[in-house]
Amino acid sequence: MESSTMKNIMSMAIAGLFLLAGSVTGGERTPEPIKTLSPNTGSDIELKLSYESFQGMELDEADNFDGWTTTAEVSVPFLERFRLRLTYPFRTEGDADLKDDQLVMPGESIDIEGNGGVFDFFTLQFEHQLKGMEEDGYGLSYYVGGGAVPSRLDTTKARPNGGFDAFNHTGTVILGGVRLDRQHGFGHGIFNLGLRYYASSDDLSPSSNDSFTVADLKGALVFNPWGPVHPVVELTYLGDFSDVNQFSLIPELVVPLGRNVDLKAGATIGLGGNGSEFGAQAQAVVKF
């Protein structure tokens, strides 16, 4: 699908969100932001469908990567304070410029597309809540998990011996961390402090390292609602403070539709590094 078509879809989705904000009452619950996850494991099965566009991302062999990724996720609670989360980035499309040091087609524009993600892999996470807001005054949980590349990203970069090169066609990731939250007078603060270890990856890190470790840091303030709308501000960082640096600010609006549905839309604003310079975010959540 062409990027202009996706931008039109995003514009309509955001417009629809504002219309719903004026007509739907969301109730008393505080919804999650798009990226930063609550330590509360809850009692509902959740289904999520997410869209994220990006501009100007740098990879190993290419720069100025503009495109979009869609992701599906299902998470299931079990026992009293446990949850399993399965995340599948199922489609990525975009275009980029090959770096000048490439032996074939240096500086030329290429297309990139496939049934997978970029830095997000197909993963399974185990989550365990240790503290709860009502009992302890704050929430605390930890998570561990791992996964692998679901499918390669095909490109129009020619190989010297014929055919075309593929990006991100191999690799695994191990991840873990803690999540915290606390209620304040102005709203709800949530923090995720994690690490990811990528092994045998391909064409990801600008340093050309196939195996590397990055911090996965997220923080969000979910402000008290304006009517049915929850304004949210998120800060995210994925990187090693050296070769990989993806630092972003994400202002967003979240509209709970009753107890079982959340609609979210926001913008990604790059704050430096080699991640996305600008993009859009959208997410729909269904609980049952």
C-alpha positions as CSV (number, residue, x, y, z in Angstrom):
1,M,0.0,0.0,0.0
2,E,1.4,3.4,-0.9
3,S,2.5,5.7,1.9
4,S,0.0,8.5,0.8
5,T,-2.9,6.0,1.1
6,M,-1.7,5.1,4.6
7,K,-1.5,8.8,5.6
8,N,-5.1,9.3,4.4
9,I,-6.2,6.4,6.5
10,M,-4.4,7.8,9.5
11,S,-5.9,11.3,9.0
12,M,-9.4,9.7,8.9
13,A,-8.7,7.6,12.0
14,I,-7.5,10.6,14.0
15,A,-10.5,12.7,12.8
16,G,-12.8,9.8,13.9
17,L,-11.1,9.8,17.3
18,F,-11.9,13.4,17.9
19,L,-15.5,12.9,16.9
20,L,-15.8,10.0,19.3
21,A,-14.2,12.1,22.0
22,G,-17.2,14.4,21.8
23,S,-19.9,11.8,22.0
24,V,-18.7,8.9,24.1
25,T,-18.2,8.6,27.9
26,G,-15.2,6.5,28.8
27,G,-15.9,5.7,32.4
28,E,-13.6,5.9,35.5
29,R,-10.7,3.6,34.5
30,T,-7.3,4.8,33.4
31,P,-6.2,3.4,30.0
32,E,-2.7,2.4,29.0
33,P,-0.6,4.6,26.6
34,I,0.4,3.2,23.2
35,K,3.9,2.1,24.1
36,T,4.4,2.2,27.9
37,L,2.8,-0.8,29.5
38,S,1.2,-0.9,33.0
39,P,2.5,-3.3,35.7
40,N,-1.1,-4.3,36.4
41,T,-1.6,-7.7,34.8
42,G,-5.3,-7.4,35.1
43,S,-8.0,-10.0,34.5
44,D,-9.0,-9.3,30.8
45,I,-7.9,-11.0,27.6
46,E,-6.6,-8.2,25.4
47,L,-6.3,-7.9,21.6
48,K,-4.3,-5.0,20.1
49,L,-3.8,-3.8,16.6
50,S,-1.2,-1.1,16.1
51,Y,0.0,1.1,13.3
52,E,3.3,3.1,13.4
53,S,4.8,5.2,10.6
54,F,8.4,6.5,10.7
55,Q,10.7,8.8,8.8
56,G,14.5,9.0,8.6
57,M,15.5,5.9,10.4
58,E,19.0,4.6,10.0
59,L,19.9,0.9,9.6
60,D,23.1,-1.0,8.9
61,E,23.2,-0.7,5.1
62,A,20.6,2.0,4.5
63,D,19.6,5.5,5.8
64,N,16.5,7.7,5.5
65,F,14.2,4.8,5.9
66,D,10.6,6.0,5.6
67,G,7.7,3.6,6.0
68,W,5.2,2.0,8.3
69,T,4.7,-1.2,10.4
70,T,1.5,-2.9,11.6
71,T,1.5,-5.1,14.7
72,A,-1.0,-7.5,16.3
73,E,-0.8,-8.5,19.9
74,V,-2.8,-10.9,22.2
75,S,-2.2,-11.1,26.0
76,V,-3.9,-13.5,28.4
77,P,-3.9,-13.4,32.2
78,F,-3.6,-16.5,34.3
79,L,-3.7,-17.4,38.0
80,E,-4.0,-14.1,40.0
81,R,-1.0,-11.9,38.9
82,F,0.5,-13.4,35.8
83,R,0.1,-12.7,32.1
84,L,1.4,-14.0,28.8
85,R,1.9,-11.5,25.9
86,L,2.4,-12.6,22.2
87,T,3.4,-9.8,19.9
88,Y,3.6,-10.1,16.1
89,P,4.7,-7.3,13.8
90,F,3.1,-8.7,10.6
91,R,3.8,-6.1,7.9
92,T,6.4,-3.4,7.1
93,E,6.7,-1.3,3.9
94,G,8.9,1.7,3.0
95,D,11.8,3.0,1.1
96,A,15.3,4.0,2.0
97,D,18.6,5.2,0.6
98,L,21.6,2.8,0.5
99,K,24.6,4.2,2.3
100,D,27.5,5.5,0.2
101,D,29.9,2.7,1.5
102,Q,27.8,0.0,-0.2
103,L,29.5,-1.9,-3.0
104,V,26.3,-2.2,-5.0
105,M,24.0,0.7,-5.8
106,P,25.6,3.2,-3.3
107,G,23.4,6.2,-2.6
108,E,20.5,4.8,-4.6
109,S,16.9,4.5,-3.3
110,I,15.4,1.1,-2.6
111,D,12.1,-0.4,-1.6
112,I,11.8,-2.4,1.6
113,E,8.8,-4.6,2.4
114,G,7.9,-7.8,4.1
115,N,5.8,-9.7,6.7
116,G,7.8,-8.7,9.7
117,G,9.0,-5.7,11.7
118,V,12.2,-3.8,12.0
119,F,13.6,-3.7,15.6
120,D,10.5,-5.5,16.9
121,F,10.4,-9.2,16.5
122,F,7.8,-11.9,17.0
123,T,8.0,-12.3,20.8
124,L,6.4,-14.1,23.8
125,Q,6.6,-12.4,27.2
126,F,5.9,-13.7,30.7
127,E,4.8,-11.0,33.2
128,H,4.4,-11.2,37.0
129,Q,2.9,-8.5,39.1
130,L,4.5,-8.1,42.5
131,K,2.8,-4.9,43.9
132,G,-0.6,-3.4,43.3
133,M,-1.8,0.2,43.4
134,E,-4.7,-0.4,45.7
135,E,-2.8,-2.5,48.2
136,D,0.7,-0.9,48.1
137,G,0.2,2.6,46.7
138,Y,2.2,1.7,43.6
139,G,2.4,-1.0,41.0
140,L,5.4,-3.1,40.2
141,S,6.0,-6.1,37.9
142,Y,8.7,-7.8,35.9
143,Y,8.8,-9.4,32.5
144,V,11.0,-11.8,30.7
145,G,10.7,-13.1,27.1
146,G,12.2,-13.7,23.8
147,G,11.5,-14.2,20.1
148,A,12.8,-14.3,16.6
149,V,12.4,-12.5,13.2
150,P,9.0,-13.7,11.9
151,S,9.9,-13.1,8.2
152,R,12.5,-11.3,6.1
153,L,12.1,-7.8,4.6
154,D,12.6,-8.0,0.9
155,T,14.4,-5.1,-0.9
156,T,15.3,-4.0,-4.4
157,K,19.0,-3.8,-3.5
158,A,20.7,-5.9,-6.1
159,R,23.3,-8.5,-5.2
160,P,26.6,-8.7,-7.0
161,N,25.9,-12.3,-8.1
162,G,22.3,-11.6,-9.1
163,G,19.0,-11.5,-7.3
164,F,18.1,-9.1,-4.5
165,D,19.3,-8.7,-0.9
166,A,17.0,-9.1,2.1
167,F,17.1,-7.2,5.3
168,N,16.3,-8.6,8.8
169,H,16.0,-12.2,7.6
170,T,17.7,-13.7,10.7
171,G,18.0,-13.0,14.3
172,T,16.7,-13.6,17.8
173,V,16.0,-11.3,20.8
174,I,15.9,-11.8,24.5
175,L,14.2,-9.2,26.6
176,G,13.4,-8.4,30.2
177,G,12.8,-5.6,32.6
178,V,10.5,-4.0,35.2
179,R,7.4,-1.9,35.0
180,L,6.2,0.6,37.6
181,D,3.3,3.0,38.1
182,R,1.9,5.4,40.6
183,Q,-1.1,7.6,40.9
184,H,-0.6,11.4,41.2
185,G,-2.9,14.3,41.6
186,F,-2.6,15.3,37.9
187,G,-2.9,11.7,36.6
188,H,-1.1,8.4,36.3
189,G,2.7,7.9,35.9
190,I,4.0,4.7,34.3
191,F,7.6,3.6,33.7
192,N,9.2,0.7,31.9
193,L,12.9,-0.1,32.4
194,G,14.1,-2.9,30.2
195,L,16.9,-4.4,28.2
196,R,17.0,-6.2,24.8
197,Y,19.8,-8.5,23.6
198,Y,19.8,-9.1,19.8
199,A,21.7,-12.1,18.6
200,S,22.7,-13.0,15.0
201,S,20.6,-10.1,13.6
202,D,21.0,-8.8,10.1
203,D,21.1,-5.3,8.7
204,L,19.8,-3.6,11.9
205,S,22.5,-1.8,13.9
206,P,24.2,1.1,12.2
207,S,27.4,-0.2,13.7
208,S,27.1,-3.4,11.6
209,N,27.2,-5.5,14.8
210,D,25.0,-8.6,14.4
211,S,24.8,-9.1,18.2
212,F,24.2,-6.2,20.5
213,T,22.4,-5.0,23.7
214,V,20.2,-2.0,24.0
215,A,18.2,-0.3,26.8
216,D,14.5,-0.3,26.3
217,L,13.2,2.7,28.4
218,K,9.7,4.1,28.4
219,G,7.9,6.6,30.5
220,A,4.4,8.1,30.3
221,L,2.1,10.5,32.0
222,V,-1.6,9.8,31.5
223,F,-3.3,13.0,32.6
224,N,-6.7,13.3,34.2
225,P,-9.4,13.1,31.4
226,W,-10.8,16.1,29.5
227,G,-14.3,14.7,29.3
228,P,-13.8,11.3,27.8
229,V,-10.4,12.0,26.4
230,H,-7.1,11.1,28.2
231,P,-4.2,13.3,27.1
232,V,-0.9,11.3,27.3
233,V,2.7,12.2,26.9
234,E,5.3,9.4,26.4
235,L,9.1,9.4,26.2
236,T,10.8,6.3,24.7
237,Y,14.4,5.4,24.2
238,L,15.8,2.3,22.5
239,G,19.5,2.2,22.2
240,D,23.0,1.7,23.7
241,F,23.9,5.4,24.0
242,S,26.4,4.9,21.2
243,D,25.6,3.2,17.9
244,V,21.8,2.7,18.3
245,N,20.0,5.8,19.5
246,Q,16.2,6.1,19.1
247,F,14.8,8.8,21.3
248,S,11.2,9.9,20.8
249,L,8.5,12.1,22.3
250,I,4.9,10.8,21.7
251,P,2.0,13.1,22.5
252,E,-1.3,11.3,22.1
253,L,-5.0,11.1,22.9
254,V,-6.7,8.0,24.3
255,V,-10.4,7.5,24.3
256,P,-11.9,4.6,26.3
257,L,-15.2,3.4,24.7
258,G,-16.9,1.9,27.7
259,R,-15.0,-0.8,29.6
260,N,-13.9,-3.0,26.7
261,V,-12.5,-0.8,23.9
262,D,-9.7,1.8,23.8
263,L,-8.8,3.9,20.7
264,K,-5.5,5.8,20.7
265,A,-3.8,8.1,18.3
266,G,-0.6,10.2,18.5
267,A,2.5,11.5,16.8
268,T,6.2,10.4,17.1
269,I,8.6,13.3,17.4
270,G,12.3,12.3,17.1
271,L,14.5,13.9,19.7
272,G,17.8,13.1,18.1
273,G,19.8,10.0,17.3
274,N,19.2,7.6,14.4
275,G,15.6,6.6,15.0
276,S,12.4,8.0,13.5
277,E,12.4,11.8,13.0
278,F,8.6,12.0,12.7
279,G,5.7,9.6,12.4
280,A,2.2,8.7,13.4
281,Q,0.8,6.2,15.9
282,A,-2.6,4.5,16.2
283,Q,-3.8,1.6,18.2
284,A,-7.1,-0.2,18.9
285,V,-7.6,-2.3,22.0
286,V,-10.4,-4.8,22.7
287,K,-10.8,-6.5,26.1
288,F,-13.0,-9.4,27.1
